[in-house]
Amino acid sequence: MTTSDMIRELCEKQNISLAELCRRIGQTPQNFNKKLQRGTVSFEEMMKIAEVLDVGYEQAFVLPDGEKISIEHK
């Protein structure tokens, strides 16, 4: 699943349009759609999305034994 797919699914589950999400994170839909197409949404932008939608977000390394090294939000 790509970052774009994740964000679109999140919007669907939160009953919010992508345009409304863009407004809440302070970006234009045109600019954000370009980032989605290129796959260049930053970690900071993902954290902002989590914040405005009141959900958790984590980025992690997962070791062979299952241990996670992560930055967690929320």
DOBA-206482 format. One record per atom (N, C-alpha, C): residue number from 1; residue in one letter; atom name; x, y, z. Coordinates in steps of 0.1 Angstrom, whole numbers, plus 5000, padded with zeros to 4 digits. Last residue first. Layout:
(r NUM; A; CA; (X; Y; Z))
...
//
This chain:
(r 74; K; N; (5007; 5105; 5192))
(r 74; K; CA; (4994; 5104; 5199))
(r 74; K; C; (4994; 5097; 5212))
(r 73; H; N; (5032; 5090; 5174))
(r 73; H; CA; (5024; 5102; 5176))
(r 73; H; C; (5011; 5098; 5182))
(r 72; E; N; (5064; 5076; 5176))
(r 72; E; CA; (5050; 5074; 5177))
(r 72; E; C; (5043; 5087; 5180))
(r 71; I; N; (5090; 5061; 5161))
(r 71; I; CA; (5086; 5074; 5165))
(r 71; I; C; (5070; 5073; 5165))
(r 70; S; N; (5106; 5030; 5169))
(r 70; S; CA; (5097; 5039; 5162))
(r 70; S; C; (5096; 5052; 5169))
(r 69; I; N; (5115; 4998; 5166))
(r 69; I; CA; (5122; 5011; 5169))
(r 69; I; C; (5114; 5022; 5161))
(r 68; K; N; (5102; 4968; 5177))
(r 68; K; CA; (5101; 4980; 5169))
(r 68; K; C; (5109; 4991; 5174))
(r 67; E; N; (5108; 4933; 5175))
(r 67; E; CA; (5110; 4945; 5182))
(r 67; E; C; (5109; 4957; 5173))
(r 66; G; N; (5109; 4910; 5159))
(r 66; G; CA; (5096; 4917; 5160))
(r 66; G; C; (5097; 4930; 5168))
(r 65; D; N; (5134; 4900; 5153))
(r 65; D; CA; (5126; 4894; 5164))
(r 65; D; C; (5113; 4901; 5167))
(r 64; P; N; (5142; 4916; 5132))
(r 64; P; CA; (5138; 4903; 5129))
(r 64; P; C; (5131; 4896; 5141))
(r 63; L; N; (5127; 4949; 5138))
(r 63; L; CA; (5138; 4940; 5138))
(r 63; L; C; (5133; 4925; 5136))
(r 62; V; N; (5114; 4975; 5121))
(r 62; V; CA; (5110; 4963; 5128))
(r 62; V; C; (5121; 4953; 5126))
(r 61; F; N; (5112; 5010; 5124))
(r 61; F; CA; (5120; 4999; 5119))
(r 61; F; C; (5115; 4986; 5127))
(r 60; A; N; (5084; 5031; 5118))
(r 60; A; CA; (5092; 5022; 5126))
(r 60; A; C; (5101; 5014; 5118))
(r 59; Q; N; (5061; 5056; 5126))
(r 59; Q; CA; (5070; 5052; 5116))
(r 59; Q; C; (5080; 5043; 5124))
(r 58; E; N; (5027; 5062; 5133))
(r 58; E; CA; (5040; 5058; 5137))
(r 58; E; C; (5048; 5054; 5125))
(r 57; Y; N; (4999; 5079; 5145))
(r 57; Y; CA; (5007; 5076; 5134))
(r 57; Y; C; (5021; 5072; 5139))
(r 56; G; N; (4964; 5083; 5156))
(r 56; G; CA; (4979; 5080; 5158))
(r 56; G; C; (4986; 5077; 5145))
(r 55; V; N; (4942; 5110; 5151))
(r 55; V; CA; (4945; 5096; 5150))
(r 55; V; C; (4960; 5094; 5153))
(r 54; D; N; (4930; 5136; 5145))
(r 54; D; CA; (4930; 5130; 5159))
(r 54; D; C; (4932; 5114; 5158))
(r 53; L; N; (4934; 5149; 5122))
(r 53; L; CA; (4923; 5139; 5122))
(r 53; L; C; (4922; 5132; 5136))
(r 52; V; N; (4955; 5166; 5128))
(r 52; V; CA; (4942; 5172; 5125))
(r 52; V; C; (4931; 5162; 5125))
(r 51; E; N; (4975; 5146; 5134))
(r 51; E; CA; (4971; 5156; 5144))
(r 51; E; C; (4957; 5161; 5141))
(r 50; A; N; (4978; 5132; 5110))
(r 50; A; CA; (4974; 5125; 5122))
(r 50; A; C; (4968; 5135; 5133))
(r 49; I; N; (4988; 5154; 5095))
(r 49; I; CA; (4975; 5147; 5091))
(r 49; I; C; (4969; 5140; 5103))
(r 48; K; N; (5012; 5158; 5108))
(r 48; K; CA; (5002; 5169; 5108))
(r 48; K; C; (4988; 5163; 5104))
(r 47; M; N; (5025; 5134; 5102))
(r 47; M; CA; (5023; 5138; 5116))
(r 47; M; C; (5012; 5148; 5117))
(r 46; M; N; (5028; 5138; 5074))
(r 46; M; CA; (5020; 5126; 5079))
(r 46; M; C; (5016; 5129; 5094))
(r 45; E; N; (5045; 5160; 5074))
(r 45; E; CA; (5031; 5161; 5069))
(r 45; E; C; (5022; 5150; 5073))
(r 44; E; N; (5068; 5148; 5085))
(r 44; E; CA; (5061; 5159; 5092))
(r 44; E; C; (5047; 5161; 5087))
(r 43; F; N; (5074; 5130; 5065))
(r 43; F; CA; (5070; 5125; 5078))
(r 43; F; C; (5063; 5136; 5086))
(r 42; S; N; (5060; 5142; 5033))
(r 42; S; CA; (5070; 5141; 5043))
(r 42; S; C; (5065; 5135; 5056))
(r 41; V; N; (5053; 5128; 5002))
(r 41; V; CA; (5046; 5134; 5015))
(r 41; V; C; (5056; 5131; 5026))
(r 40; T; N; (5060; 5119; 4977))
(r 40; T; CA; (5069; 5128; 4984))
(r 40; T; C; (5063; 5135; 4996))
(r 39; G; N; (5048; 5106; 4955))
(r 39; G; CA; (5052; 5098; 4967))
(r 39; G; C; (5062; 5106; 4976))
(r 38; R; N; (5038; 5119; 4934))
(r 38; R; CA; (5052; 5116; 4934))
(r 38; R; C; (5057; 5108; 4946))
(r 37; Q; N; (5011; 5119; 4941))
(r 37; Q; CA; (5015; 5113; 4929))
(r 37; Q; C; (5030; 5109; 4928))
(r 36; L; N; (5013; 5135; 4965))
(r 36; L; CA; (5007; 5121; 4965))
(r 36; L; C; (5012; 5113; 4953))
(r 35; K; N; (5022; 5159; 4955))
(r 35; K; CA; (5030; 5151; 4964))
(r 35; K; C; (5026; 5137; 4965))
(r 34; K; N; (5000; 5166; 4939))
(r 34; K; CA; (5013; 5163; 4933))
(r 34; K; C; (5022; 5155; 4942))
(r 33; N; N; (4981; 5169; 4960))
(r 33; N; CA; (4979; 5158; 4950))
(r 33; N; C; (4992; 5155; 4942))
(r 32; F; N; (4991; 5192; 4971))
(r 32; F; CA; (4991; 5180; 4979))
(r 32; F; C; (4990; 5168; 4970))
(r 31; N; N; (4987; 5212; 4951))
(r 31; N; CA; (5000; 5209; 4956))
(r 31; N; C; (5001; 5195; 4963))
(r 30; Q; N; (4958; 5210; 4949))
(r 30; Q; CA; (4967; 5208; 4937))
(r 30; Q; C; (4981; 5204; 4942))
(r 29; P; N; (4948; 5216; 4975))
(r 29; P; CA; (4946; 5203; 4969))
(r 29; P; C; (4956; 5200; 4957))
(r 28; T; N; (4972; 5234; 4995))
(r 28; T; CA; (4962; 5234; 4984))
(r 28; T; C; (4960; 5220; 4979))
(r 27; Q; N; (4974; 5232; 5030))
(r 27; Q; CA; (4979; 5230; 5017))
(r 27; Q; C; (4968; 5231; 5007))
(r 26; G; N; (4966; 5230; 5058))
(r 26; G; CA; (4972; 5242; 5052))
(r 26; G; C; (4979; 5241; 5039))
(r 25; I; N; (4953; 5209; 5068))
(r 25; I; CA; (4968; 5209; 5070))
(r 25; I; C; (4974; 5221; 5063))
(r 24; R; N; (4927; 5215; 5061))
(r 24; R; CA; (4930; 5214; 5075))
(r 24; R; C; (4945; 5214; 5077))
(r 23; R; N; (4928; 5214; 5033))
(r 23; R; CA; (4925; 5227; 5039))
(r 23; R; C; (4930; 5227; 5054))
(r 22; C; N; (4933; 5187; 5030))
(r 22; C; CA; (4943; 5197; 5025))
(r 22; C; C; (4941; 5210; 5032))
(r 21; L; N; (4909; 5177; 5039))
(r 21; L; CA; (4921; 5173; 5046))
(r 21; L; C; (4932; 5184; 5042))
(r 20; E; N; (4892; 5186; 5019))
(r 20; E; CA; (4890; 5191; 5032))
(r 20; E; C; (4903; 5188; 5041))
(r 19; A; N; (4902; 5171; 4997))
(r 19; A; CA; (4902; 5186; 4997))
(r 19; A; C; (4901; 5192; 5011))
(r 18; L; N; (4895; 5146; 5005))
(r 18; L; CA; (4909; 5149; 5004))
(r 18; L; C; (4911; 5164; 5004))
(r 17; S; N; (4868; 5146; 5028))
(r 17; S; CA; (4873; 5146; 5015))
(r 17; S; C; (4888; 5149; 5015))
(r 16; I; N; (4859; 5122; 5053))
(r 16; I; CA; (4864; 5136; 5050))
(r 16; I; C; (4870; 5135; 5036))
(r 15; N; N; (4855; 5099; 5069))
(r 15; N; CA; (4844; 5106; 5062))
(r 15; N; C; (4848; 5121; 5060))
(r 14; Q; N; (4874; 5083; 5078))
(r 14; Q; CA; (4871; 5094; 5086))
(r 14; Q; C; (4860; 5103; 5080))
(r 13; K; N; (4877; 5065; 5057))
(r 13; K; CA; (4873; 5060; 5070))
(r 13; K; C; (4869; 5071; 5080))
(r 12; E; N; (4886; 5083; 5037))
(r 12; E; CA; (4874; 5075; 5035))
(r 12; E; C; (4868; 5071; 5049))
(r 11; C; N; (4911; 5091; 5048))
(r 11; C; CA; (4900; 5101; 5045))
(r 11; C; C; (4887; 5094; 5044))
(r 10; L; N; (4924; 5066; 5048))
(r 10; L; CA; (4921; 5073; 5060))
(r 10; L; C; (4910; 5083; 5059))
(r 9; E; N; (4925; 5061; 5020))
(r 9; E; CA; (4917; 5052; 5029))
(r 9; E; C; (4914; 5059; 5042))
(r 8; R; N; (4943; 5082; 5013))
(r 8; R; CA; (4929; 5081; 5008))
(r 8; R; C; (4920; 5072; 5016))
(r 7; I; N; (4966; 5075; 5028))
(r 7; I; CA; (4959; 5088; 5031))
(r 7; I; C; (4945; 5088; 5025))
(r 6; M; N; (4972; 5050; 5016))
(r 6; M; CA; (4969; 5051; 5030))
(r 6; M; C; (4961; 5064; 5034))
(r 5; D; N; (4977; 5057; 4989))
(r 5; D; CA; (4966; 5048; 4993))
(r 5; D; C; (4962; 5049; 5007))
(r 4; S; N; (5000; 5073; 4993))
(r 4; S; CA; (4987; 5079; 4988))
(r 4; S; C; (4975; 5070; 4991))
(r 3; T; N; (5017; 5054; 5002))
(r 3; T; CA; (5014; 5065; 5011))
(r 3; T; C; (5001; 5072; 5006))
(r 2; T; N; (5006; 5022; 4991))
(r 2; T; CA; (5014; 5034; 4990))
(r 2; T; C; (5009; 5044; 5001))
(r 1; M; N; (5009; 4988; 5000))
(r 1; M; CA; (5000; 5000; 5000))
(r 1; M; C; (5009; 5012; 5000))
//
